[in-house]
Amino acid sequence: MTKTLRSHCPINFGLEHFGDKWSLLILRDILFRGKKTYGEFLRSEEGFATNILASRLKSLDEDGILTKSKNPEDARKDIYSLSEKGIDLVPMLFEMMLWSSKYDPESEAKRIKKLIAMIEKDNRKISEKIKNKLRKGEAIFPEYLD
């Protein structure tokens, strides 16, 4: 499916593919919390509305950021994971974390000081390590909890 873009500005391209808060929270849940199913995403603390969650999962799948497959243990459920295109968002998500830790005095980033320090030191290096974990179906935590 080819998406009609408002413009080919690089910022607009990103926004049109993954740039709403719900899509970013789905990416966060996969990356950091290892969530994989609709039900797991639905239990996120931000309180997804069912229609919004279904819409965002479908959109991220159609845009090639997520891949959807049947759960081998229960064919009625789908499993979502990051595609290579989605995995390539890791460095950008890490930069968002750095920005949050700088400007949000109550940022949860303060609870993961080890990871934040690693990102500050060399985002590319830690991103590659994390991307390799994601390719194996692993989430970031608990390895980087302080």
C-alpha positions as CSV (number, residue, x, y, z in Angstrom):
1,M,0.0,0.0,0.0
2,T,1.4,3.4,-1.0
3,K,0.6,6.2,1.3
4,T,-0.2,9.7,-0.1
5,L,1.9,12.1,1.8
6,R,1.2,15.8,2.5
7,S,4.8,16.5,1.6
8,H,8.1,14.8,1.3
9,C,9.6,16.8,4.2
10,P,11.6,14.2,6.3
11,I,9.8,15.3,9.5
12,N,6.4,15.0,7.8
13,F,7.3,11.5,6.5
14,G,8.1,10.3,10.0
15,L,5.0,11.9,11.5
16,E,2.7,10.3,8.9
17,H,4.1,6.9,9.6
18,F,4.6,6.8,13.4
19,G,4.1,10.3,14.7
20,D,1.1,10.1,16.9
21,K,1.3,9.4,20.6
22,W,-0.5,6.1,20.4
23,S,1.8,4.7,17.8
24,L,4.9,5.8,19.7
25,L,3.5,4.1,22.9
26,I,3.0,0.9,21.0
27,L,6.6,1.1,19.9
28,R,7.7,1.8,23.4
29,D,5.7,-1.2,24.7
30,I,7.4,-3.6,22.3
31,L,10.8,-2.1,22.7
32,F,10.9,-1.7,26.5
33,R,8.2,-4.0,27.9
34,G,8.3,-6.9,25.5
35,K,4.5,-6.6,24.8
36,K,3.4,-8.5,21.7
37,T,-0.4,-8.9,21.7
38,Y,-3.4,-6.7,21.4
39,G,-4.4,-7.6,25.0
40,E,-1.0,-6.7,26.4
41,F,-1.1,-3.3,24.6
42,L,-4.6,-2.7,25.9
43,R,-3.4,-3.0,29.5
44,S,-0.9,-0.1,29.0
45,E,-1.1,2.5,31.7
46,E,-2.1,5.3,29.3
47,G,-5.4,3.5,28.6
48,F,-5.7,2.8,24.9
49,A,-9.3,3.0,23.5
50,T,-9.9,-0.3,21.7
51,N,-10.7,1.4,18.4
52,I,-7.5,3.6,18.6
53,L,-5.3,0.6,19.4
54,A,-6.7,-1.5,16.6
55,S,-6.3,1.4,14.2
56,R,-2.7,2.1,15.2
57,L,-1.7,-1.6,15.0
58,K,-3.2,-1.9,11.6
59,S,-1.5,1.3,10.4
60,L,1.9,0.4,11.8
61,D,1.6,-3.0,10.1
62,E,0.6,-1.5,6.8
63,D,3.4,1.0,7.0
64,G,5.9,-1.9,7.5
65,I,6.9,-0.7,11.0
66,L,5.4,-3.8,12.7
67,T,4.9,-7.3,11.5
68,K,1.9,-9.3,12.5
69,S,1.8,-13.1,12.8
70,K,-0.4,-15.7,14.3
71,N,0.3,-16.8,17.8
72,P,1.6,-20.4,17.6
73,E,-0.1,-21.2,20.9
74,D,-3.4,-19.6,20.1
75,A,-4.3,-19.0,16.4
76,R,-7.0,-16.6,17.4
77,K,-4.4,-14.1,18.6
78,D,-1.9,-12.1,16.6
79,I,1.7,-11.4,17.7
80,Y,3.2,-8.0,16.8
81,S,6.9,-7.4,16.5
82,L,9.1,-4.7,15.1
83,S,10.1,-5.1,11.5
84,E,13.6,-4.0,10.4
85,K,12.0,-0.6,9.5
86,G,10.6,-0.4,13.1
87,I,13.9,-1.5,14.6
88,D,15.6,1.4,12.8
89,L,13.6,3.8,15.0
90,V,15.5,2.8,18.1
91,P,18.1,5.6,18.0
92,M,15.3,8.2,17.5
93,L,13.3,6.8,20.4
94,F,16.4,7.0,22.6
95,E,16.9,10.6,21.6
96,M,13.3,11.3,22.7
97,M,14.2,9.6,26.1
98,L,17.2,12.0,26.5
99,W,15.0,15.0,25.7
100,S,12.5,13.8,28.3
101,S,15.1,13.2,30.9
102,K,16.3,16.7,30.4
103,Y,13.0,18.6,30.4
104,D,10.6,16.4,32.5
105,P,11.6,16.7,36.2
106,E,9.5,13.6,36.9
107,S,10.7,11.6,33.9
108,E,10.8,7.8,34.4
109,A,14.2,8.1,32.7
110,K,15.6,8.8,36.1
111,R,14.8,5.2,37.0
112,I,17.0,3.9,34.2
113,K,20.1,5.9,34.8
114,K,22.4,3.2,33.4
115,L,20.6,3.1,30.0
116,I,20.4,6.9,29.8
117,A,24.1,7.3,30.5
118,M,24.9,4.7,27.8
119,I,22.7,6.6,25.3
120,E,24.3,9.9,26.2
121,K,27.8,8.4,25.8
122,D,27.2,6.7,22.4
123,N,23.6,6.4,21.1
124,R,24.8,4.6,17.9
125,K,26.6,1.9,19.8
126,I,23.9,1.1,22.4
127,S,21.3,1.3,19.6
128,E,23.0,-1.3,17.6
129,K,23.2,-3.6,20.6
130,I,19.5,-3.1,21.4
131,K,18.6,-3.6,17.7
132,N,20.3,-6.9,17.7
133,K,18.3,-7.9,20.8
134,L,15.0,-6.9,19.1
135,R,15.9,-9.0,16.0
136,K,16.0,-12.0,18.4
137,G,12.6,-11.1,19.8
138,E,13.9,-9.8,23.1
139,A,12.9,-6.5,24.9
140,I,15.4,-4.1,26.4
141,F,14.6,-4.8,30.0
142,P,15.3,-6.1,32.6
143,E,19.0,-5.9,31.6
144,Y,19.2,-2.1,31.7
145,L,17.3,-1.4,34.9
146,D,19.3,0.3,37.6
